[in-house]
Amino acid sequence: MRTSQIPSVAKTDIALGLRQLGLNEGDGLLVHSSLSSLGYVHGGADTVIDALLEVVGKTGTVLVPTLTGTEHDGPEQPPIFDVRHSPCWTGRIPSTFLQRQEARRSLHPTHSIAGIGPMTAALTEGHEDCITPCGPDSPYYRLAELGGYVLLIGIGQDSNTTVHTCEELAEVPYHLQSQPTDAVIIDYEGRRHIRRLTLHDWGTPRQFVRIDDELLRRGLMRVARVGNANLRLIRSMAMIEWLVGVLREEPRYLCK
Ligand SMILES: CC(C)(COP(=O)(O)OP(=O)(O)OC[C@H]1O[C@@H](n2cnc3c(N)ncnc32)[C@H](O)[C@@H]1OP(=O)(O)O)[C@@H](O)C(=O)NCCC(=O)NCCS
């Protein structure tokens, strides 16, 4: 795959880009990503993870989305989530992250998150008890409360799950299923739990890309380039405060 068109990317390049964005030791961030967007990364997904962990240091926490939910989930077809084995569909970087011994994954049956770092437990524990996937007690909102960031590597706002947090807080009319689902959760000890939860409704096409220019214009997002990829770093709580206000005024602002 190494041709003259494809840049070669090393851990130092990624760490430099992250620092250019303003990331520092002790920071917390949720990383959505495309590995191939960067170019050819020496060492693959592990190199990206190492760079992230290096920049936030031992006092910082890196989270990745390890989502498993599908459009078929619902009362008629409850999801069965095994925290140890259910594969995520959010890409090579999250699935590689999950294989690290120190990674801990939340128990939400559709919108789980995995973390490495000292704030992981505080951010992820009890996610399975959140009635909705991305609401005020979910890791997405807790990260924002702690002053954390969303980082998008080589992808756009369509992958920014924290936008669903804004939809939930603004109580938009299309985001959640109307009936609860009894989801099956299998924990790290192999114990089976049932949780009655309200799941994501996949029926409404969104255009999250709409927020991109606004985030930049309002100074809520910074952009840096690494290899072929744009890295977008968004202040999570600032985005939530702005976007919830917009959605309360115009609940279908994000719909196509
Ligand atoms: C779907 C998505 C993951 C696809 O991105 P991608 O770059 O094509 O795929 P991955 O990140 O999984 O990386 C694997 C790919 O990287 C490439 N790759 C493999 N080794 C590589 C290396 N060393 N360096 C660079 N690229 C490499 C390959 O093309 C590989 O695909 P293959 O295994 O099919 O050959 C991405 O577009 C996306 O949407 N990411 C965000 C997901 C998310 O967080 N969603 C939340 C929704 S609310």
The ligand as an SDF file (V2000), in Angstrom:
LIG
                    3D

 48 50  0  0  0  0  0  0  0  0999 V2000
  -15.9870    3.0920    9.0360 C   0  0  0  0  0  0  0  0  0  0  0  0
  -14.5680    3.5880    9.2720 C   0  0  0  0  0  0  0  0  0  0  0  0
  -14.0410    2.9710   10.5460 C   0  0  0  0  0  0  0  0  0  0  0  0
  -13.7130    3.1700    8.0870 C   0  0  0  0  0  0  0  0  0  0  0  0
  -12.4270    3.7440    8.1710 O   0  0  0  0  0  0  0  0  0  0  0  0
  -11.1760    2.9610    7.5410 P   0  0  0  0  0  0  0  0  0  0  0  0
  -10.0100    3.8230    7.6410 O   0  0  0  0  0  0  0  0  0  0  0  0
  -11.5540    2.5080    6.1770 O   0  0  0  0  0  0  0  0  0  0  0  0
  -11.0790    1.6420    8.4140 O   0  0  0  0  0  0  0  0  0  0  0  0
  -10.3840    1.4110    9.8180 P   0  0  0  0  0  0  0  0  0  0  0  0
  -10.2600    2.6410   10.6190 O   0  0  0  0  0  0  0  0  0  0  0  0
  -11.1310    0.2700   10.4180 O   0  0  0  0  0  0  0  0  0  0  0  0
   -8.9280    0.9170    9.4470 O   0  0  0  0  0  0  0  0  0  0  0  0
   -8.7330   -0.3040    8.7380 C   0  0  0  0  0  0  0  0  0  0  0  0
   -8.2420    0.0130    7.3380 C   0  0  0  0  0  0  0  0  0  0  0  0
   -7.0750    0.7960    7.4050 O   0  0  0  0  0  0  0  0  0  0  0  0
   -6.2060    0.4120    6.3400 C   0  0  0  0  0  0  0  0  0  0  0  0
   -4.9410    0.0210    6.9420 N   0  0  0  0  0  0  0  0  0  0  0  0
   -4.4580   -1.1790    7.3200 C   0  0  0  0  0  0  0  0  0  0  0  0
   -3.2340   -1.0660    7.8430 N   0  0  0  0  0  0  0  0  0  0  0  0
   -2.9410    0.2490    7.8180 C   0  0  0  0  0  0  0  0  0  0  0  0
   -1.8220    1.0050    8.2080 C   0  0  0  0  0  0  0  0  0  0  0  0
   -0.7480    0.4380    8.7760 N   0  0  0  0  0  0  0  0  0  0  0  0
   -1.8630    2.3400    8.0140 N   0  0  0  0  0  0  0  0  0  0  0  0
   -2.9330    2.9370    7.4610 C   0  0  0  0  0  0  0  0  0  0  0  0
   -4.0230    2.2710    7.0460 N   0  0  0  0  0  0  0  0  0  0  0  0
   -4.0240    0.9410    7.2390 C   0  0  0  0  0  0  0  0  0  0  0  0
   -6.8580   -0.6890    5.5740 C   0  0  0  0  0  0  0  0  0  0  0  0
   -7.5150   -0.0990    4.4730 O   0  0  0  0  0  0  0  0  0  0  0  0
   -7.8450   -1.2310    6.5590 C   0  0  0  0  0  0  0  0  0  0  0  0
   -8.9910   -1.7460    5.9520 O   0  0  0  0  0  0  0  0  0  0  0  0
   -9.0300   -3.3130    5.5880 P   0  0  0  0  0  0  0  0  0  0  0  0
   -8.7170   -4.0360    6.8460 O   0  0  0  0  0  0  0  0  0  0  0  0
  -10.4170   -3.5190    5.1110 O   0  0  0  0  0  0  0  0  0  0  0  0
   -7.9750   -3.4960    4.5680 O   0  0  0  0  0  0  0  0  0  0  0  0
  -14.5310    5.1300    9.3900 C   0  0  0  0  0  0  0  0  0  0  0  0
  -14.8960    5.7060    8.1540 O   0  0  0  0  0  0  0  0  0  0  0  0
  -15.4740    5.6490   10.4330 C   0  0  0  0  0  0  0  0  0  0  0  0
  -16.6590    5.8930   10.1960 O   0  0  0  0  0  0  0  0  0  0  0  0
  -14.9610    5.8530   11.6650 N   0  0  0  0  0  0  0  0  0  0  0  0
  -15.7390    6.3960   12.7850 C   0  0  0  0  0  0  0  0  0  0  0  0
  -16.6400    5.3410   13.3990 C   0  0  0  0  0  0  0  0  0  0  0  0
  -17.4000    5.9120   14.6140 C   0  0  0  0  0  0  0  0  0  0  0  0
  -16.8040    6.2680   15.6170 O   0  0  0  0  0  0  0  0  0  0  0  0
  -18.7440    6.0140   14.5160 N   0  0  0  0  0  0  0  0  0  0  0  0
  -19.5820    6.5510   15.5420 C   0  0  0  0  0  0  0  0  0  0  0  0
  -20.9770    6.6870   14.9530 C   0  0  0  0  0  0  0  0  0  0  0  0
  -22.1330    7.6480   15.9120 S   0  0  0  0  0  0  0  0  0  0  0  0
  1  2  1  0
  2  3  1  0
  2  4  1  0
  2 36  1  0
  4  5  1  0
  5  6  1  0
  6  7  2  0
  6  8  1  0
  6  9  1  0
  9 10  1  0
 10 11  2  0
 10 12  1  0
 10 13  1  0
 13 14  1  0
 14 15  1  0
 15 16  1  0
 15 30  1  0
 16 17  1  0
 17 18  1  0
 17 28  1  0
 18 19  1  0
 18 27  1  0
 19 20  2  0
 20 21  1  0
 21 22  1  0
 21 27  2  0
 22 23  1  0
 22 24  2  0
 24 25  1  0
 25 26  2  0
 26 27  1  0
 28 29  1  0
 28 30  1  0
 30 31  1  0
 31 32  1  0
 32 33  2  0
 32 34  1  0
 32 35  1  0
 36 37  1  0
 36 38  1  0
 38 39  2  0
 38 40  1  0
 40 41  1  0
 41 42  1  0
 42 43  1  0
 43 44  2  0
 43 45  1  0
 45 46  1  0
 46 47  1  0
 47 48  1  0
M  END
$$$$
